[in-house]
Amino acid sequence: MLNELRPALVILGLSTILLGGIYPLAVTGVARAAMPSQASGSVVQVAGHEGGSALIGQPFSDPKYFWGRLSATLDASGKPLPYNAGSSLGSNLGPTNPALTDAARARIDALRAADPGDARLVPVDLVTASGSGLDPHISPAAAEFQVRRVARVRGIPEARVRALVTANTEARTLGILGEPRVNVLSLNSALDVR
């Protein structure tokens, strides 16, 4: 039995060293050399300190900030916990589910309360969650919808806010993949620095 156990333990030890130590260190080293920002979590600096990751949405509800997409993430007990990166998932609510309609209606009401008198149609990405529940981006249309409110609350010209939206709009990946998008955390950070 010892003759059979010894090779298995040697293979286990070598596999642990190779796959649990050397390989992760090599991949991390290559990632940090090739893409240092992404390998470090794509951290956004706000007023000299870490404000969050550009890859994970943040909950903004103050009218002076742009609001991102709804988050469908949960905590360990199953209760809603917005933008919980440890629980990435979509809501899985179908279009006929009343909970989806109620969530969208509540968000529309919150947007209307933050900017009374704005009767424009609310862009769909402001009232629905993304597939991961962590999306840090909104569409340029969703950002434009909020320009008037943010400018009014902050007491700055709409043209200045619109210029920040344009400066923080990312183009399609490789010019063809996805849609143009605005990173909400980066945009709100730029608003605070202005």
MDTraj code that builds the backbone (N, CA, C; nanometers):
import mdtraj as md
import numpy as np

residues = "MET LEU ASN GLU LEU ARG PRO ALA LEU VAL ILE LEU GLY LEU SER THR ILE LEU LEU GLY GLY ILE TYR PRO LEU ALA VAL THR GLY VAL ALA ARG ALA ALA MET PRO SER GLN ALA SER GLY SER VAL VAL GLN VAL ALA GLY HIS GLU GLY GLY SER ALA LEU ILE GLY GLN PRO PHE SER ASP PRO LYS TYR PHE TRP GLY ARG LEU SER ALA THR LEU ASP ALA SER GLY LYS PRO LEU PRO TYR ASN ALA GLY SER SER LEU GLY SER ASN LEU GLY PRO THR ASN PRO ALA LEU THR ASP ALA ALA ARG ALA ARG ILE ASP ALA LEU ARG ALA ALA ASP PRO GLY ASP ALA ARG LEU VAL PRO VAL ASP LEU VAL THR ALA SER GLY SER GLY LEU ASP PRO HIS ILE SER PRO ALA ALA ALA GLU PHE GLN VAL ARG ARG VAL ALA ARG VAL ARG GLY ILE PRO GLU ALA ARG VAL ARG ALA LEU VAL THR ALA ASN THR GLU ALA ARG THR LEU GLY ILE LEU GLY GLU PRO ARG VAL ASN VAL LEU SER LEU ASN SER ALA LEU ASP VAL ARG".split()
xyz = np.array([
    [0.0826, -0.1195, 0.0000],
    [0.0000, 0.0000, 0.0000],
    [0.0867, 0.1254, 0.0000],
    [0.1985, 0.1218, 0.0731],
    [0.2886, 0.2367, 0.0771],
    [0.3454, 0.2662, -0.0612],
    [0.3672, 0.1606, -0.1411],
    [0.4180, 0.1793, -0.2766],
    [0.3169, 0.2521, -0.3645],
    [0.1901, 0.2348, -0.3383],
    [0.0868, 0.3024, -0.4163],
    [0.0597, 0.4435, -0.3636],
    [0.0743, 0.4637, -0.2354],
    [0.0459, 0.5926, -0.1730],
    [0.1556, 0.6953, -0.2007],
    [0.2790, 0.6500, -0.2028],
    [0.3922, 0.7417, -0.2211],
    [0.3843, 0.8188, -0.3535],
    [0.3647, 0.7544, -0.4691],
    [0.3547, 0.8317, -0.5937],
    [0.2371, 0.9294, -0.5934],
    [0.1267, 0.8890, -0.5321],
    [0.0107, 0.9780, -0.5260],
    [0.0427, 1.1023, -0.4440],
    [0.1107, 1.0868, -0.3321],
    [0.1481, 1.2022, -0.2487],
    [0.2502, 1.2910, -0.3182],
    [0.3437, 1.2320, -0.3914],
    [0.4425, 1.3106, -0.4664],
    [0.3725, 1.3932, -0.5743],
    [0.2810, 1.3300, -0.6472],
    [0.2060, 1.4027, -0.7512],
    [0.1206, 1.5127, -0.6887],
    [0.0590, 1.4839, -0.5757],
    [-0.0204, 1.5860, -0.5061],
    [0.0673, 1.7032, -0.4647],
    [0.1833, 1.6750, -0.4090],
    [0.2748, 1.7818, -0.3661],
    [0.3244, 1.8648, -0.4827],
    [0.3664, 1.7992, -0.5907],
    [0.4144, 1.8717, -0.7084],
    [0.3028, 1.9532, -0.7737],
    [0.1840, 1.8941, -0.7816],
    [0.0703, 1.9672, -0.8389],
    [0.0345, 2.0890, -0.7543],
    [0.0404, 2.0742, -0.6242],
    [0.0107, 2.1863, -0.5351],
    [0.1117, 2.2983, -0.5544],
    [0.2394, 2.2634, -0.5616],
    [0.3443, 2.3654, -0.5808],
    [0.3304, 2.4319, -0.7175],
    [0.3112, 2.3500, -0.8204],
    [0.3031, 2.4031, -0.9558],
    [0.1740, 2.4819, -0.9794],
    [0.0592, 2.4209, -0.9509],
    [-0.0689, 2.4831, -0.9825],
    [-0.1209, 2.5770, -0.8743],
    [-0.0752, 2.5581, -0.7510],
    [-0.1204, 2.6447, -0.6425],
    [-0.0235, 2.7561, -0.6094],
    [0.0977, 2.7483, -0.6623],
    [0.1980, 2.8500, -0.6307],
    [0.2612, 2.9124, -0.7535],
    [0.3342, 2.8342, -0.8299],
    [0.4117, 2.8865, -0.9437],
    [0.3200, 2.9438, -1.0519],
    [0.2179, 2.8684, -1.0930],
    [0.1285, 2.9151, -1.1996],
    [0.0551, 3.0441, -1.1623],
    [-0.0081, 3.0535, -1.0435],
    [-0.0743, 3.1805, -1.0090],
    [0.0228, 3.2988, -1.0010],
    [0.1429, 3.2760, -0.9510],
    [0.2416, 3.3845, -0.9453],
    [0.2829, 3.4281, -1.0854],
    [0.3000, 3.3328, -1.1766],
    [0.3378, 3.3668, -1.3136],
    [0.2269, 3.4448, -1.3836],
    [0.1026, 3.3988, -1.3696],
    [-0.0105, 3.4680, -1.4328],
    [-0.0258, 3.6081, -1.3749],
    [-0.0132, 3.6221, -1.2440],
    [-0.0231, 3.7537, -1.1805],
    [0.0893, 3.8449, -1.2286],
    [0.2094, 3.7925, -1.2395],
    [0.3221, 3.8725, -1.2882],
    [0.3018, 3.9215, -1.4300],
    [0.2551, 3.8326, -1.5178],
    [0.2297, 3.8715, -1.6563],
    [0.1174, 3.9754, -1.6612],
    [0.0111, 3.9545, -1.5839],
    [-0.1007, 4.0492, -1.5825],
    [-0.0568, 4.1862, -1.5327],
    [0.0233, 4.1885, -1.4269],
    [0.0687, 4.3190, -1.3742],
    [0.1620, 4.3897, -1.4707],
    [0.2396, 4.3129, -1.5469],
    [0.3291, 4.3745, -1.6454],
    [0.2518, 4.4238, -1.7675],
    [0.1546, 4.3442, -1.8145],
    [0.0811, 4.3787, -1.9366],
    [-0.0323, 4.4779, -1.9120],
    [-0.1038, 4.4638, -1.8004],
    [-0.2199, 4.5479, -1.7718],
    [-0.2203, 4.5843, -1.6226],
    [-0.1332, 4.6737, -1.5807],
    [-0.1196, 4.7008, -1.4366],
    [-0.2474, 4.7525, -1.3697],
    [-0.3232, 4.8377, -1.4362],
    [-0.4451, 4.8913, -1.3746],
    [-0.5495, 4.7829, -1.3551],
    [-0.5731, 4.7052, -1.4606],
    [-0.6737, 4.6001, -1.4527],
    [-0.6348, 4.4919, -1.3523],
    [-0.5066, 4.4560, -1.3483],
    [-0.4609, 4.3518, -1.2561],
    [-0.4730, 4.3961, -1.1106],
    [-0.4746, 4.5269, -1.0885],
    [-0.4881, 4.5800, -0.9519],
    [-0.6326, 4.6142, -0.9172],
    [-0.7269, 4.5768, -1.0021],
    [-0.8683, 4.5978, -0.9720],
    [-0.9296, 4.7199, -1.0375],
    [-0.8573, 4.7880, -1.1277],
    [-0.9086, 4.9068, -1.1971],
    [-0.9628, 5.0088, -1.0975],
    [-0.8820, 5.0406, -0.9967],
    [-0.9230, 5.1303, -0.8896],
    [-0.9289, 5.2744, -0.9398],
    [-1.0375, 5.3429, -0.9071],
    [-1.0557, 5.4838, -0.9422],
    [-1.0166, 5.5675, -0.8213],
    [-0.9277, 5.6627, -0.8423],
    [-0.8845, 5.7529, -0.7353],
    [-0.9812, 5.8714, -0.7269],
    [-1.0293, 5.8991, -0.6071],
    [-1.1196, 6.0116, -0.5827],
    [-1.0576, 6.0967, -0.4734],
    [-1.0200, 6.2184, -0.5091],
    [-0.9605, 6.3129, -0.4130],
    [-0.8431, 6.2492, -0.3379],
    [-0.7601, 6.1748, -0.4103],
    [-0.6397, 6.1188, -0.3512],
    [-0.6566, 5.9878, -0.2770],
    [-0.7768, 5.9317, -0.2746],
    [-0.7941, 5.8015, -0.2090],
    [-0.8746, 5.7086, -0.3007],
    [-0.8724, 5.5798, -0.2694],
    [-0.9424, 5.4824, -0.3521],
    [-1.0932, 5.4985, -0.3375],
    [-1.1605, 5.5231, -0.4497],
    [-1.3043, 5.5462, -0.4462],
    [-1.3863, 5.4265, -0.4879],
    [-1.3220, 5.3248, -0.5428],
    [-1.3927, 5.2059, -0.5880],
    [-1.3299, 5.1542, -0.7158],
    [-1.3864, 5.0488, -0.7694],
    [-1.3366, 4.9892, -0.8919],
    [-1.4191, 5.0378, -1.0107],
    [-1.3506, 5.0637, -1.1210],
    [-1.4202, 5.1032, -1.2434],
    [-1.4957, 4.9859, -1.3043],
    [-1.4751, 4.8648, -1.2499],
    [-1.5384, 4.7452, -1.3037],
    [-1.6645, 4.7038, -1.2291],
    [-1.6903, 4.7665, -1.1135],
    [-1.8048, 4.7293, -1.0311],
    [-1.8861, 4.8546, -1.0002],
    [-2.0155, 4.8494, -1.0241],
    [-2.1022, 4.9630, -0.9983],
    [-2.1029, 5.0031, -0.8519],
    [-2.1415, 5.1250, -0.8269],
    [-2.1513, 5.1801, -0.6921],
    [-2.2931, 5.2342, -0.6726],
    [-2.3453, 5.2257, -0.5517],
    [-2.4809, 5.2799, -0.5300],
    [-2.4769, 5.4318, -0.5102],
    [-2.5339, 5.5050, -0.6033],
    [-2.5476, 5.6503, -0.5920],
    [-2.6967, 5.6820, -0.5898],
    [-2.7415, 5.7580, -0.4907],
    [-2.8820, 5.7973, -0.4858],
    [-2.8988, 5.9465, -0.4583],
    [-2.7894, 6.0161, -0.4294],
    [-2.7944, 6.1602, -0.4075],
    [-2.8205, 6.2273, -0.5427],
    [-2.9149, 6.3212, -0.5508],
    [-2.9467, 6.3852, -0.6791],
    [-2.8299, 6.4605, -0.7434],
    [-2.7260, 6.4921, -0.6667],
    [-2.6129, 6.5644, -0.7256],
    [-2.5199, 6.4717, -0.8040],
    [-2.5485, 6.3409, -0.7991],
    [-2.4683, 6.2424, -0.8709],
    [-2.5497, 6.1753, -0.9800],
    [-2.4796, 6.1223, -1.0795],
    [-2.5429, 6.0380, -1.1785],
    [-2.5708, 5.9030, -1.1127],
    [-2.6854, 5.8468, -1.1429],
    [-2.7234, 5.7174, -1.0878],
    [-2.6949, 5.6100, -1.1907],
    [-2.6488, 5.4962, -1.1438],
    [-2.6195, 5.3842, -1.2322],
    [-2.7391, 5.2929, -1.2486],
    [-2.7121, 5.1768, -1.3021],
    [-2.8178, 5.0763, -1.3193],
    [-2.8561, 5.0191, -1.1841],
    [-2.9744, 4.9613, -1.1779],
    [-3.0152, 4.8901, -1.0572],
    [-2.9255, 4.7685, -1.0391],
    [-2.9099, 4.7256, -0.9163],
    [-2.8312, 4.6064, -0.8865],
    [-2.9240, 4.4968, -0.8347],
    [-2.8996, 4.3749, -0.8797],
    [-2.9827, 4.2618, -0.8381],
    [-2.9082, 4.1707, -0.7412],
    [-2.7939, 4.2152, -0.6895],
    [-2.7136, 4.1271, -0.6040],
    [-2.7726, 4.1158, -0.4641],
    [-2.7372, 4.0078, -0.3966],
    [-2.7909, 3.9764, -0.2650],
    [-2.6782, 3.9566, -0.1641],
    [-2.7131, 3.9619, -0.0351],
    [-2.6158, 3.9266, 0.0678],
    [-2.6251, 3.7764, 0.0945],
    [-2.5508, 3.7275, 0.1927],
    [-2.5467, 3.5839, 0.2215],
    [-2.6823, 3.5284, 0.2639],
    [-2.7678, 3.6109, 0.3225],
    [-2.8981, 3.5623, 0.3681],
    [-3.0066, 3.5735, 0.2611],
    [-2.9706, 3.6282, 0.1431],
    [-3.0680, 3.6395, 0.0352],
    [-3.1399, 3.7721, 0.0283],
    [-3.0988, 3.8682, 0.1134],
    [-3.1600, 4.0014, 0.1100],
    [-3.0834, 4.0901, 0.0113],
    [-3.1516, 4.1842, -0.0523],
    [-3.0835, 4.2725, -0.1480],
    [-2.9679, 4.3492, -0.0835],
    [-2.8538, 4.3470, -0.1491],
    [-2.7350, 4.4224, -0.1095],
    [-2.6733, 4.4748, -0.2378],
    [-2.7020, 4.6004, -0.2756],
    [-2.6586, 4.6527, -0.4051],
    [-2.5084, 4.6416, -0.4278],
    [-2.4743, 4.5996, -0.5479],
    [-2.3372, 4.5922, -0.5966],
    [-2.2461, 4.5072, -0.5086],
    [-2.2986, 4.3976, -0.4588],
    [-2.2213, 4.3027, -0.3790],
    [-2.1418, 4.2142, -0.4751],
    [-2.0124, 4.2422, -0.4891],
    [-1.9295, 4.1692, -0.5848],
    [-1.9139, 4.0220, -0.5478],
    [-1.9425, 3.9856, -0.4257],
    [-1.9349, 3.8469, -0.3849],
    [-2.0584, 3.7677, -0.4239],
    [-2.1556, 3.8346, -0.4851],
    [-2.2807, 3.7680, -0.5210],
    [-2.3306, 3.8190, -0.6558],
    [-2.2491, 3.8033, -0.7578],
    [-2.2839, 3.8524, -0.8899],
    [-2.3907, 3.7647, -0.9536],
    [-2.5044, 3.8249, -0.9835],
    [-2.6119, 3.7530, -1.0507],
    [-2.7138, 3.8517, -1.1035],
    [-2.7899, 3.8068, -1.1997],
    [-2.8996, 3.8875, -1.2504],
    [-3.0242, 3.8612, -1.1694],
    [-3.1271, 3.9381, -1.1936],
    [-3.2503, 3.9199, -1.1168],
    [-3.3282, 3.7972, -1.1620],
    [-3.3089, 3.7562, -1.2881],
    [-3.3826, 3.6445, -1.3474],
    [-3.5338, 3.6665, -1.3446],
    [-3.5748, 3.7911, -1.3381],
    [-3.7174, 3.8226, -1.3421],
    [-3.7591, 3.8407, -1.4879],
    [-3.8617, 3.7692, -1.5288],
    [-3.9111, 3.7790, -1.6652],
    [-3.9947, 3.9041, -1.6851],
    [-4.0244, 3.9389, -1.8100],
    [-4.0982, 4.0616, -1.8382],
    [-4.2404, 4.0634, -1.7837],
    [-4.2949, 3.9491, -1.7512],
    [-4.4310, 3.9456, -1.6964],
    [-4.4317, 3.9337, -1.5439],
    [-4.3152, 3.9320, -1.4818],
    [-4.3061, 3.9195, -1.3366],
    [-4.3413, 4.0531, -1.2715],
    [-4.4366, 4.0568, -1.1806],
    [-4.4747, 4.1835, -1.1159],
    [-4.3603, 4.2470, -1.0366],
    [-4.2677, 4.1675, -0.9860],
    [-4.1558, 4.2236, -0.9098],
    [-4.0674, 4.3111, -0.9993],
    [-4.0497, 4.2714, -1.1243],
    [-3.9712, 4.3521, -1.2183],
    [-4.0433, 4.4839, -1.2466],
    [-4.1731, 4.4760, -1.2685],
    [-4.2521, 4.5967, -1.2930],
    [-4.2490, 4.6890, -1.1716],
    [-4.2612, 4.6330, -1.0523],
    [-4.2587, 4.7130, -0.9292],
    [-4.1228, 4.7810, -0.9098],
    [-4.0146, 4.7090, -0.9361],
    [-3.8804, 4.7668, -0.9221],
    [-3.8599, 4.8801, -1.0221],
    [-3.9031, 4.8589, -1.1460],
    [-3.8904, 4.9634, -1.2481],
    [-3.9748, 5.0850, -1.2121],
    [-4.0968, 5.0608, -1.1656],
    [-4.1852, 5.1711, -1.1271],
    [-4.1264, 5.2500, -1.0101],
    [-4.0694, 5.1810, -0.9120],
    [-4.0081, 5.2487, -0.7968],
    [-3.8905, 5.3344, -0.8416],
    [-3.8110, 5.2846, -0.9362],
    [-3.6964, 5.3616, -0.9837],
    [-3.7426, 5.4831, -1.0637],
    [-3.8457, 5.4659, -1.1456],
    [-3.9000, 5.5799, -1.2209],
    [-3.9521, 5.6853, -1.1237],
    [-4.0211, 5.6425, -1.0194],
    [-4.0719, 5.7363, -0.9190],
    [-3.9574, 5.8104, -0.8506],
    [-3.8478, 5.7393, -0.8196],
    [-3.7327, 5.8031, -0.7557],
    [-3.6677, 5.9044, -0.8497],
    [-3.6563, 5.8699, -0.9772],
    [-3.5997, 5.9633, -1.0744],
    [-3.6892, 6.0857, -1.0918],
    [-3.8203, 6.0660, -1.0946],
    [-3.9143, 6.1782, -1.1071],
    [-3.9097, 6.2669, -0.9822],
    [-3.8981, 6.2062, -0.8645],
    [-3.8908, 6.2842, -0.7403],
    [-3.7627, 6.3658, -0.7341],
    [-3.6534, 6.3119, -0.7882],
    [-3.5255, 6.3836, -0.7864],
    [-3.5232, 6.4980, -0.8868],
    [-3.6072, 6.4906, -0.9905],
    [-3.6128, 6.5948, -1.0925],
    [-3.7582, 6.6184, -1.1327],
    [-3.8356, 6.6834, -1.0425],
    [-3.9773, 6.7073, -1.0725],
    [-3.9923, 6.7889, -1.2016],
    [-4.0919, 6.7548, -1.2762],
    [-4.1164, 6.8289, -1.3998],
    [-4.0515, 6.7664, -1.5214],
    [-3.9621, 6.6714, -1.5019],
    [-3.8999, 6.6052, -1.6163],
    [-3.9914, 6.4911, -1.6600],
    [-4.0618, 6.5122, -1.7696],
    [-4.1599, 6.4141, -1.8153],
    [-4.1064, 6.3270, -1.9287],
    [-3.9777, 6.3387, -1.9589],
    [-3.9216, 6.2570, -2.0673],
    [-3.9262, 6.1092, -2.0308],
    [-3.9231, 6.0254, -2.1321],
    [-3.9176, 5.8815, -2.1097],
    [-3.7847, 5.8454, -2.0439],
    [-3.7902, 5.7585, -1.9451],
    [-3.6697, 5.7168, -1.8734],
    [-3.6022, 5.6054, -1.9526],
    [-3.4718, 5.6192, -1.9811],
    [-3.4012, 5.5117, -2.0526],
    [-3.4086, 5.3802, -1.9754],
    [-3.4242, 5.2724, -2.0483],
    [-3.4479, 5.1420, -1.9873],
    [-3.3342, 5.0977, -1.8961],
    [-3.2108, 5.1368, -1.9260],
    [-3.1011, 5.0900, -1.8413],
    [-3.0989, 5.1574, -1.7048],
    [-3.1777, 5.2615, -1.6832],
    [-3.1868, 5.3214, -1.5498],
    [-3.2898, 5.2517, -1.4618],
    [-3.3716, 5.1641, -1.5209],
    [-3.4765, 5.0989, -1.4427],
    [-3.4650, 4.9464, -1.4419],
    [-3.3586, 4.8928, -1.5009],
    [-3.3374, 4.7478, -1.5022],
    [-3.1954, 4.7159, -1.4575],
    [-3.1769, 4.5959, -1.4059],
    [-3.0437, 4.5495, -1.3663],
    [-2.9748, 4.4846, -1.4859],
    [-2.8430, 4.4811, -1.4806],
    [-2.7671, 4.4119, -1.5844],
    [-2.7645, 4.2626, -1.5541],
    [-2.7073, 4.1852, -1.6429],
    [-2.6989, 4.0412, -1.6242],
    [-2.6199, 4.0014, -1.5008],
    [-2.5176, 4.0798, -1.4657],
    [-2.4362, 4.0481, -1.3487],
    [-2.4872, 4.1166, -1.2228],
    [-2.5651, 4.2220, -1.2401],
    [-2.6086, 4.3009, -1.1252],
    [-2.5008, 4.3954, -1.0751],
    [-2.3874, 4.4029, -1.1471],
    [-2.2733, 4.4839, -1.1027],
    [-2.2291, 4.5871, -1.2056],
    [-2.3022, 4.6019, -1.3139],
    [-2.2590, 4.6867, -1.4252],
    [-2.2285, 4.8289, -1.3796],
    [-2.1061, 4.8776, -1.4049],
    [-2.0693, 5.0131, -1.3645],
    [-2.1054, 5.1187, -1.4685],
    [-2.1611, 5.0767, -1.5807],
    [-2.1871, 5.1684, -1.6914],
    [-2.3360, 5.1945, -1.7120],
    [-2.3623, 5.3106, -1.7715],
    [-2.4941, 5.3429, -1.8237],
    [-2.4762, 5.3878, -1.9674],
    [-2.5834, 5.3920, -2.0408],
    [-2.5767, 5.4379, -2.1797],
    [-2.5609, 5.5900, -2.1817],
    [-2.5069, 5.6442, -2.2917],
    [-2.5028, 5.7901, -2.3041],
    [-2.6417, 5.8531, -2.2922],
    [-2.7453, 5.7836, -2.3385],
    [-2.8830, 5.8354, -2.3264],
    [-2.9246, 5.8447, -2.1797],
    [-2.8853, 5.7460, -2.0982],
    [-2.9179, 5.7482, -1.9551],
    [-2.8428, 5.8610, -1.8849],
    [-2.7197, 5.8871, -1.9285],
    [-2.6443, 5.9983, -1.8713],
    [-2.7071, 6.1314, -1.9128],
    [-2.7432, 6.1442, -2.0400],
    [-2.8065, 6.2675, -2.0888],
    [-2.9372, 6.2942, -2.0157],
    [-3.0125, 6.1906, -1.9849],
    [-3.1377, 6.2047, -1.9116],
    [-3.1149, 6.2711, -1.7760],
    [-2.9986, 6.2508, -1.7158],
    [-2.9707, 6.3012, -1.5814],
    [-2.8936, 6.4331, -1.5784],
    [-2.8481, 6.4809, -1.6935],
    [-2.7656, 6.6030, -1.6995],
    [-2.8369, 6.7214, -1.6352],
    [-2.9618, 6.7426, -1.6697],
    [-3.0350, 6.8599, -1.6182],
    [-3.0431, 6.8579, -1.4662],
    [-3.0781, 6.7427, -1.4093],
    [-3.0896, 6.7304, -1.2638],
    [-2.9565, 6.7566, -1.1946],
    [-2.8501, 6.6940, -1.2428],
    [-2.7186, 6.7089, -1.1795],
    [-2.6719, 6.8540, -1.1889],
    [-2.6900, 6.9163, -1.3042],
    [-2.6487, 7.0557, -1.3211],
    [-2.7279, 7.1479, -1.2281],
    [-2.8586, 7.1251, -1.2185],
    [-2.9434, 7.2088, -1.1322],
    [-2.9035, 7.1942, -0.9859],
    [-2.8877, 7.0714, -0.9384],
    [-2.8557, 7.0484, -0.7973],
    [-2.7170, 7.1026, -0.7629],
    [-2.6233, 7.0911, -0.8540],
    [-2.4869, 7.1380, -0.8279],
    [-2.4689, 7.2870, -0.8584],
    [-2.5644, 7.3452, -0.9276],
    [-2.5547, 7.4872, -0.9596],
    [-2.4478, 7.5176, -1.0628],
    [-2.4309, 7.4285, -1.1580],
    [-2.3333, 7.4498, -1.2652],
    [-2.4057, 7.4394, -1.3994],
    [-2.3483, 7.4979, -1.5034],
    [-2.4154, 7.4957, -1.6346],
    [-2.4290, 7.3534, -1.6902],
    [-2.5405, 7.3286, -1.7572],
    [-2.5626, 7.1981, -1.8191],
    [-2.4522, 7.1651, -1.9184],
    [-2.4012, 7.2663, -1.9889],
    [-2.2954, 7.2427, -2.0876],
    [-2.1703, 7.1846, -2.0214],
    [-2.1394, 7.2297, -1.9016],
    [-2.0221, 7.1769, -1.8290],
    [-2.0441, 7.0307, -1.7896],
    [-2.1637, 6.9986, -1.7413],
    [-2.1950, 6.8603, -1.7040],
    [-2.1950, 6.7722, -1.8284],
    [-2.2529, 6.8225, -1.9372],
    [-2.2568, 6.7464, -2.0614],
    [-2.1156, 6.7204, -2.1145],
    [-2.0259, 6.8174, -2.0979],
    [-1.8867, 6.7984, -2.1410],
    [-1.8190, 6.6887, -2.0588],
    [-1.8499, 6.6811, -1.9303],
    [-1.7944, 6.5739, -1.8470],
    [-1.8502, 6.4379, -1.8886],
    [-1.9775, 6.4350, -1.9250],
    [-2.0361, 6.3101, -1.9742],
    [-1.9629, 6.2660, -2.1008],
    [-1.9414, 6.3592, -2.1927],
    [-1.8714, 6.3274, -2.3176],
    [-1.7295, 6.2796, -2.2894],
    [-1.6607, 6.3460, -2.1973],
    [-1.5232, 6.3072, -2.1640],
    [-1.5158, 6.1694, -2.0987],
    [-1.6233, 6.1265, -2.0348],
    [-1.6247, 5.9971, -1.9662],
    [-1.7022, 5.8898, -2.0432],
    [-1.7328, 5.9169, -2.1692],
    [-1.7997, 5.8181, -2.2529],
    [-1.6943, 5.7322, -2.3216],
    [-1.7050, 5.6019, -2.3026],
    [-1.6125, 5.5069, -2.3629],
    [-1.6709, 5.4587, -2.4950],
    [-1.5867, 5.4475, -2.5951],
    [-1.6317, 5.4012, -2.7267],
    [-1.6503, 5.2498, -2.7256],
    [-1.7032, 5.1982, -2.8342],
    [-1.7174, 5.0533, -2.8503],
    [-1.5790, 4.9891, -2.8403],
    [-1.5719, 4.8735, -2.7800],
    [-1.4460, 4.8007, -2.7692],
    [-1.3992, 4.7607, -2.9091],
    [-1.2745, 4.7931, -2.9393],
    [-1.2154, 4.7668, -3.0715],
    [-1.2955, 4.8301, -3.1848],
    [-1.3764, 4.9282, -3.1517],
    [-1.4545, 5.0001, -3.2512],
    [-1.5795, 4.9293, -3.2997],
    [-1.6005, 4.8019, -3.2603],
    [-1.7154, 4.7278, -3.3116],
    [-1.7927, 4.6500, -3.2054],
    [-1.7317, 4.6231, -3.0921],
    [-1.7960, 4.5386, -2.9909],
    [-1.8693, 4.6221, -2.8871],
    [-1.9916, 4.5844, -2.8561],
    [-2.0687, 4.6527, -2.7536],
    [-2.1227, 4.7854, -2.8017],
    [-2.1591, 4.8661, -2.7056],
    [-2.2167, 4.9981, -2.7320],
    [-2.1353, 5.1030, -2.6573],
    [-2.1426, 5.2288, -2.7005],
    [-2.0796, 5.3344, -2.6202],
    [-2.1397, 5.3339, -2.4800],
    [-2.0587, 5.3666, -2.3800],
    [-2.1040, 5.3576, -2.2410],
    [-2.0334, 5.4618, -2.1566],
    [-2.0962, 5.4946, -2.0447],
    [-2.0428, 5.5946, -1.9518],
    [-2.0204, 5.5252, -1.8181],
    [-1.8977, 5.5337, -1.7655],
    [-1.8681, 5.4756, -1.6354],
    [-1.9157, 5.5742, -1.5286],
    [-2.0131, 5.5323, -1.4486],
    [-2.0784, 5.6212, -1.3526],
    [-1.9809, 5.6673, -1.2433],
    [-1.8984, 5.5783, -1.1905],
    [-1.8048, 5.6163, -1.0851],
    [-1.7034, 5.7180, -1.1363],
    [-1.6487, 5.6954, -1.2556],
    [-1.5527, 5.7905, -1.3126],
    [-1.6173, 5.9258, -1.3375],
    [-1.7406, 5.9262, -1.3884],
    [-1.8117, 6.0507, -1.4148],
    [-1.8396, 6.1259, -1.2850],
    [-1.8877, 6.0563, -1.1824],
    [-1.9153, 6.1226, -1.0549],
    [-1.7877, 6.1718, -0.9891],
    [-1.6779, 6.0983, -1.0066],
    [-1.5487, 6.1439, -0.9530],
    [-1.5049, 6.2718, -1.0228],
    [-1.5240, 6.2774, -1.1557],
    [-1.4889, 6.3982, -1.2310],
    [-1.5750, 6.5160, -1.1877],
    [-1.7013, 6.4917, -1.1554],
    [-1.7891, 6.5987, -1.1066],
    [-1.7394, 6.6547, -0.9739],
    [-1.6937, 6.5670, -0.8850],
    [-1.6456, 6.6115, -0.7551],
    [-1.5138, 6.6879, -0.7626],
    [-1.4338, 6.6588, -0.8659],
    [-1.3034, 6.7236, -0.8807],
    [-1.3151, 6.8590, -0.9482],
    [-1.4131, 6.8743, -1.0352],
    [-1.4246, 6.9945, -1.1196],
    [-1.3939, 7.1207, -1.0480],
])
top = md.Topology()
chain = top.add_chain()
for i, resn in enumerate(residues, 1):
    res = top.add_residue(resn, chain, resSeq=i)
    for name in ("N", "CA", "C"):
        top.add_atom(name, md.element.get_by_symbol(name[0]), res)
traj = md.Trajectory(xyz[None], top)
